[in-house]
């Protein structure tokens, strides 16, 4: 997963918006996944002397209301701002 988020971070320019639609994760799970990525990134870059405020890659921006589909799978669309 770390490789996925690193790849996505390199594809979205700072100031850009990442919109994810998931058929298997809730809004809260997607936000937690991004927070985990930011924390892992924080741990590696602080040891290199960076400031914590410079490390956060994605910030939660907004979401479309999550809703279950016919099979009971949660569908969520979440937007994140690349800082």
PELINRA-V278879 format. One record per residue. N is the residue number from 1. RES is the residue in one small letter. SS is DSSP state (H for helix, E for strand, C for the rest). OMEGA is omega in degrees with one decimal (* if undefined). BURIAL is b if it has 24 or more other C-alpha atoms within 12 Angstrom, else e. Layout:
N,RES,SS,OMEGA,BURIAL ; N,RES,SS,OMEGA,BURIAL
This chain:
1,x,C,179.4,e ; 2,x,H,178.9,e ; 3,x,H,178.4,e ; 4,x,H,-176.7,e ; 5,x,H,176.1,b ; 6,x,H,177.6,e ; 7,x,H,179.2,e ; 8,x,H,-179.8,b ; 9,x,H,179.7,b ; 10,x,H,-179.7,e ; 11,x,H,-178.4,e ; 12,x,C,179.8,e ; 13,x,C,173.3,e ; 14,x,C,-175.3,e ; 15,x,C,179.4,e ; 16,x,C,-178.4,e ; 17,x,E,174.6,e ; 18,x,E,177.3,b ; 19,x,E,-179.0,b ; 20,x,E,169.9,b ; 21,x,E,-177.7,e ; 22,x,E,176.3,b ; 23,x,C,-177.6,e ; 24,x,C,-178.1,e ; 25,x,C,176.7,e ; 26,x,C,175.5,b ; 27,x,H,-178.2,b ; 28,x,H,178.8,e ; 29,x,H,178.1,e ; 30,x,H,177.7,b ; 31,x,H,178.9,b ; 32,x,H,178.5,e ; 33,x,H,179.0,b ; 34,x,H,177.3,b ; 35,x,H,176.9,e ; 36,x,H,177.8,e ; 37,x,H,178.9,b ; 38,x,H,179.9,b ; 39,x,H,177.9,e ; 40,x,H,178.4,e ; 41,x,H,178.9,b ; 42,x,H,-178.7,e ; 43,x,H,-178.1,e ; 44,x,H,-175.5,e ; 45,x,H,176.9,e ; 46,x,H,178.1,e ; 47,x,C,177.9,e ; 48,x,C,175.6,e ; 49,x,C,179.3,e ; 50,x,C,175.2,e ; 51,x,C,-179.4,e ; 52,x,H,-178.4,e ; 53,x,H,179.6,e ; 54,x,H,-171.6,e ; 55,x,C,-176.9,b ; 56,x,C,-176.2,b ; 57,x,C,-178.7,b ; 58,x,E,174.0,b ; 59,x,E,176.6,b ; 60,x,E,-179.3,b ; 61,x,E,-176.9,e ; 62,x,E,176.7,e ; 63,x,E,170.7,b ; 64,x,E,-178.0,e ; 65,x,E,177.8,e ; 66,x,E,179.9,b ; 67,x,E,177.8,e ; 68,x,E,174.4,e ; 69,x,C,-174.7,e ; 70,x,C,-177.8,e ; 71,x,C,179.8,e ; 72,x,C,178.5,e ; 73,x,C,-179.3,e ; 74,x,E,175.5,e ; 75,x,E,-178.5,b ; 76,x,E,173.8,b ; 77,x,E,-174.7,b ; 78,x,E,177.7,b ; 79,x,E,177.7,b ; 80,x,E,176.7,b ; 81,x,E,175.1,b ; 82,x,E,-175.7,b ; 83,x,C,*,e
